[in-house]
Amino acid sequence: MQWLPEHVHHGVFLISSGKDSFFGTAYEGRRFRYDPGCMLPCDARARQTAQFFIDVEKYADEHIWSEPGQVLLIDNRRVLHARASAVQEPQREVQRISYHLKREAS
């Protein structure tokens, strides 16, 4: 993406994923990965990237849950997203469902 600063493409993070850890960037091949809970910046560019995501958070759209039963679908690898604390909403339920789409040959 042209609007992304160069450091987002090249900053190296140590990513902890359950039992495994690996190195990666926050943006690669049109896909995002950024979770400050499991991604440790390993270089100056990664630290700039972490700060970049903090700075642009103010431009994020907030989804307002206005009715029970609403569903929000997010492509985890194309959209950075987060959810607020549910401490005050113990009835709230989050379910993960994975869809694998087959692409037709063009």
C-alpha positions in Angstrom: 0.0 0.0 0.0 1.4 3.3 -1.1 0.1 5.3 1.9 1.9 3.1 4.4 5.2 4.3 5.7 8.2 2.3 4.5 9.0 1.1 8.0 5.7 -0.8 8.2 6.9 -3.0 5.3 10.4 -3.6 6.8 10.3 -3.4 10.6 11.1 -6.8 12.1 8.9 -8.2 15.0 9.3 -11.4 17.0 5.9 -12.9 16.8 4.8 -15.4 19.5 2.1 -17.7 18.4 1.2 -20.3 21.0 4.2 -22.7 21.2 5.9 -21.2 18.2 7.8 -18.0 17.6 8.9 -16.5 14.3 10.0 -13.2 12.8 7.8 -11.2 10.5 6.7 -7.7 9.5 3.5 -5.9 10.1 2.6 -5.8 6.5 3.5 -8.3 3.8 1.9 -9.2 0.5 -1.2 -7.1 1.0 -1.8 -8.6 4.5 -1.5 -7.0 7.9 -0.4 -8.6 11.1 -0.1 -6.4 14.2 -0.9 -7.4 17.8 1.1 -5.7 20.5 0.2 -8.6 22.8 2.2 -11.1 20.8 4.6 -9.0 18.6 7.8 -7.7 20.1 9.6 -5.0 18.0 13.1 -6.1 17.2 14.5 -3.0 15.4 14.0 0.7 15.1 11.6 0.3 12.1 9.4 -2.1 14.1 9.3 0.4 17.0 8.3 3.1 14.5 5.6 0.8 13.1 4.2 0.1 16.6 4.1 3.9 17.2 2.5 4.4 13.8 -0.4 2.1 14.7 -0.9 3.9 18.0 -1.0 7.2 16.2 -3.5 6.2 13.6 -5.9 4.5 16.0 -7.7 7.8 16.4 -8.9 7.5 12.8 -10.4 4.0 13.3 -14.2 3.5 12.9 -16.0 2.1 15.9 -18.7 -0.4 15.2 -21.7 0.3 17.4 -23.6 -2.8 18.5 -27.2 -1.6 18.4 -29.2 -4.8 18.4 -28.7 -8.3 19.8 -27.6 -10.9 17.3 -25.6 -8.6 15.1 -22.7 -10.2 13.2 -19.5 -8.4 12.2 -17.3 -10.2 9.6 -13.6 -9.1 9.4 -10.9 -10.4 7.2 -8.2 -10.6 9.9 -5.4 -10.2 7.5 -6.6 -7.2 5.5 -8.1 -5.1 8.4 -6.5 -4.2 11.7 -9.1 -4.5 14.4 -9.5 -4.7 18.1 -12.3 -5.1 20.6 -13.0 -3.2 23.8 -12.9 -4.9 27.2 -15.9 -7.0 28.1 -15.5 -6.8 31.9 -18.8 -4.8 32.1 -20.5 -7.2 29.6 -20.1 -10.7 31.0 -22.9 -11.9 28.6 -20.9 -10.9 25.5 -19.8 -13.8 23.4 -17.2 -13.8 20.7 -17.0 -16.7 18.3 -14.3 -17.4 15.7 -15.3 -18.9 12.4 -12.9 -19.5 9.6 -13.9 -19.4 6.0 -11.6 -20.6 3.2 -12.7 -19.2 -0.1 -11.7 -20.9 -3.3 -10.7 -18.5 -6.0 -11.9 -19.2 -9.5 -9.3 -19.1 -12.3 -9.7 -16.1 -14.5 
